[in-house]
């Protein structure tokens, strides 16, 4: 039972860390944060259920919490992947904008050189 509780606690902390990184990057993870509370509730419930001395009840609560923690971890990883995708898109957009500005600058210089002098 202790190993299950420890595993659940560790899964919740890992998911929390991933969600914190995604949240600090400006990604929307509020739904996963709400479910994180449910995972913590499952951990608390499992700790209380220990007093019933019925391993199957404790394991049920632990499995329920692990499912929620895994779902939160996947949501956090998806948010981080979306963040990386957006950053790459922004980088490519900036490259094309910069190339366009340089092209316009060179085109204007060429027009000014070829203009008749009065």
PyMOL commands that set and color helices and strands:
alter all, ss='L'
color gray80, all
select helices_A, chain A and resi 2-24+30-52+55-114
alter helices_A, ss='H'
color red, helices_A
deselect
rebuild
show_as cartoon
